[in-house]
Amino acid sequence: MKEEIKDIILGLTEKTRNNQVNWVHVNETNLVQEEEGPSPIEEDYAVSTSNFSINIFRTKRSGQNTIRLNILNDRGNLVTYLEVEKGESDYVLLSDLLDITKKYVLGEDRLLNNIKEDLAKPGV
């Protein structure tokens, strides 16, 4: 893996853990995968600024679990990507980012806290 991409992944992971990245499901963007990538019901998330977009998704290639990270420029052109299969050294790094991104997009922490608060009330 290029060191620059690893730094980007680590930075995104840290900022996502701190709720500082506005990830959305790719269906809420104009970054729709046409030739490759998962169907809309699978894990496929993106973050965009005026300068770049990053798209991360889990899919299967030749029967292998794969995670792909796309980096696009401000015009939506693919500049570079990283694709790793389960078992490769960088898979855990991308899987960690994808897992916390999914939790962020789905609002897992907020939902679990709401459930605990509701369970603490009488009459649930």
N, C-alpha and C positions, 0 to 999 in steps of 0.2 A: 504494500500500500504506500502511495506517496505520502510523505510526511505532512504536506499541506492538507491533504484530505483527512488524515488522522486527526490533525489539530482541529479541523472543522467539526468532525464527528464528536470529539471530546468536548468542544465548546458548546455544541448543540445539546449534548447530553446533560451537561451541567446546567445550562440555562433552562432546559426543559424541566429538569428536576425542581428548579426554583420558580416554575411557572412564568418564565420570561420569554417564551417563544409561542407565537400564536399559530400553532398547528391547526389545520383543518383537514377534513376528509377531502380527498382529491376531487370528489364530485362537486364540491363547493368552489372549485377553481376552474380555470381554463386549461389546466394541465392534464388533459385526458389522454391516457395511454391508448394508442390506436393499434399498433401492430403487436405490441408485447405488453406484459404486465398483467396484473390480476383483474378479475371482473370487479365491477363496482361494489360487490358485497364483501370482498376480501379486504385485508389490511392494506391501505394505500393512502398515505398522508402527505401533505405538502405545507410549506411555509414560503411566503413570498414577501419581498420588499420591492422598492422601486429599482433596485440594482440586480437582484437575482431571485431565483426560485430554487428550492430544494424539494425533491420528491423522494420518499422512501416507501418501499413496499416489499411484501413477502410473496413469493410465488414458487412454482415448481418448474424446474428445467430438467428435462431428461429424467424425471422421477425424483430429482433431488430437491430438498428444501433450499431455497435461494432467497437472499435479500439483496435488493438493488437500491443504490442511492444515486439519484441523478442530480447534477448541478447544471442549471440553465442560466443563461444571461438575461439581461433586461428585456430582450425581444422574444424570449421563450425558446431560444435555440439551445440544444444540448451541447454543453461545453466539455464536460467530462462525466464519468460515472464510475462507480465501484460496484461490482457484483461478486458476491461470495456465496459459496455453498456451505451447507452445514458440515462441520468438521474442519473447515479451513480456519486458520488462526484468527482472521479478522471477523469471523462470523459472530462471535460472542459480543464484540464491540458494537456491531450493527444491530444485533438482536436486542441488546440492552436499550439502544436508542429507540428502536421500533416499539418495544414493549412500553417504555415510559411515554412515548408519543401517543400510543393507543390509549393509555390510561388518561392522559391529558385531554384528548379529543372526546373520549366518552364521558369524562367527568367523574371518574371512579372515586377519587378522594372525596369530592363534594357529595356524591351520592351516599357513600358509606357513612360519612358524618351525619347526613340528614337522616339516614336510617337509625343510627344510634340515638340521635336526638328524639326521633319519633318513638323509639322503643322505651325511652326514659319517661315518656308522658303516660298518664293513666289512660286506659281505654283503647290501647292499640290492639 
